[in-house]
């Protein structure tokens, strides 16, 4: 239910995220208009883009996401009842339900991602505490772009609920509640990368996330200060069969781990990869395993490069790793679609240091590491390639590593 920013932007032009202060003020005003009184506060959480480390979170892998400037806002107030009322600036659906009746399957659509967070935080709520609240959602993370609008929604809700009920939860506990809201309550698949990035990211940094124990480490990613930029292009490709394909890929990796007698593919030594893969007879399962093991290794290599110098110092090597990641996702994991491949190819041909799809695939967005002055020409080249193929015009914007979830006003 989040909305794409700056609709109608000309093809090839760079759009921008709404100003956070203005967006928070808008959410505040919409709450007042919807419920007839002012909210107790406004909270928000960002979408994310994954720099590298795709489809490895459910195999205890390493990922390197960062929060983006586009956020989901939640204006909210506590009420002296147990009723939960949810409204959205982007959808006419309204939820009005007794908080004590929340259970998986009781709520559908986007409200499930909010109500599910309250349900998941239940163990932290005193039995005598009323749970009533009014929440107005205003989503500014582009929908269907693979930038995690659902995690932004969950994490904004988690921040609001934490504050309204004074729960005393830790950021990691709110991450875990958001994950449960999506997997157990809303019934969608997630490995937790998106929620961790939305809550734990720091401005000016990427976030090295170890999915084995959810430990994190901020990694400097100051592109603007080095004449570089990270271009995001939403291909606007329609997702098809995403849930079934995602589940199939996950099942293939689990089968590979079983065949290799390891708890997860994180345990496979990249130096011994080919010998290990020879033990897997099924070619498809073998290719899925190859992607996971090599992708985790690529994250290690990116982290090592950034630990030894700036992005500028290692821009060529970093670009090559981004390219290798996309090629693996295309050939071994088979989660790209023609629009993603076309956008990546056009970005590389236009001078990007490296480009890859980001997110779960089967549609969504690509990222390209570019010289700052080349951002618009690269975006224009991608748009021209789409126009030549008669495809829906893509949308492009620059991503700045932003702060994680918190209160805005």
CORVENSUL-V637194 format. One record per backbone hydrogen bond with DSSP energy under -1.0 kcal/mol. CO is the residue of the C=O (numbers start at 1). NH is the residue of the N-H. Records with the same first field share a line. If there is no record, write none. Layout:
CO = NH / NH
//
This chain:
6 = 9
10 = 13
19 = 23
20 = 24
21 = 25
22 = 26
23 = 27
24 = 28
25 = 29
26 = 30
27 = 31
28 = 32
29 = 33
30 = 34
31 = 35
32 = 36
41 = 76
42 = 408 / 409
43 = 74
44 = 406
45 = 72
47 = 68
49 = 66
52 = 64
56 = 59 / 61
57 = 60
61 = 211
63 = 209
64 = 51
65 = 207
66 = 49
67 = 402
70 = 47
71 = 140
72 = 45
73 = 138
74 = 43
75 = 136
76 = 40 / 41
77 = 134
81 = 132
82 = 99
83 = 133
84 = 97
85 = 135
86 = 95
87 = 137
95 = 86
97 = 84
98 = 101
99 = 102
103 = 106
109 = 112
110 = 113
111 = 115
112 = 116
114 = 118
115 = 119
116 = 120
117 = 121
119 = 122
121 = 124
122 = 125
126 = 129
132 = 79
133 = 85
134 = 77
135 = 87
136 = 75
137 = 89
138 = 73
139 = 3
147 = 48
148 = 152
149 = 153
150 = 154
151 = 155
152 = 156
153 = 157
154 = 158
155 = 159
156 = 160
157 = 161
158 = 162
159 = 163
160 = 164
161 = 165
162 = 167
170 = 174
171 = 175
172 = 176
173 = 177
174 = 178
175 = 179
176 = 180
177 = 181
178 = 182
179 = 183
180 = 184 / 185
181 = 186
182 = 188
192 = 196
193 = 197
194 = 198
195 = 199
196 = 200
197 = 201
198 = 405
201 = 404
202 = 205
204 = 221
206 = 219
208 = 217
209 = 63
210 = 214
215 = 210
217 = 208
219 = 206
221 = 223
223 = 226 / 228
227 = 372
229 = 370
230 = 399
231 = 368
232 = 397
233 = 366
234 = 395
241 = 245
242 = 246
243 = 247
244 = 248
245 = 249
246 = 250
247 = 251
248 = 252
249 = 253
250 = 254
251 = 255
252 = 256
253 = 257
254 = 258
255 = 259
256 = 260
257 = 262
258 = 261
264 = 267
265 = 268
269 = 272
270 = 273
272 = 276
273 = 277
274 = 278
276 = 279
277 = 280
282 = 286
283 = 287
284 = 288
285 = 289
286 = 290
287 = 291
288 = 292
289 = 293
290 = 294
291 = 295
292 = 296
293 = 297
294 = 298
295 = 299
296 = 300
297 = 301
298 = 302
299 = 303
300 = 304
301 = 305
302 = 306
303 = 307
304 = 308
310 = 314
312 = 315
314 = 318
315 = 319
316 = 320
317 = 321
318 = 322
319 = 323
320 = 324
321 = 325
322 = 326
323 = 327
324 = 328
325 = 329
326 = 330
327 = 331
328 = 332 / 333
329 = 335
335 = 362
337 = 341
338 = 342
339 = 343
340 = 344
341 = 345
342 = 346
343 = 347
344 = 348
345 = 349
346 = 350
347 = 352
348 = 351
354 = 369
356 = 367
364 = 235
365 = 358
366 = 233
367 = 356
368 = 231
369 = 353
370 = 229
371 = 374
372 = 375
374 = 378
375 = 379
376 = 380
377 = 381
378 = 382
379 = 383
380 = 384
381 = 385
382 = 386
383 = 387
384 = 388
385 = 389
386 = 391
387 = 390
395 = 234
396 = 15
397 = 232
401 = 204
406 = 44
//
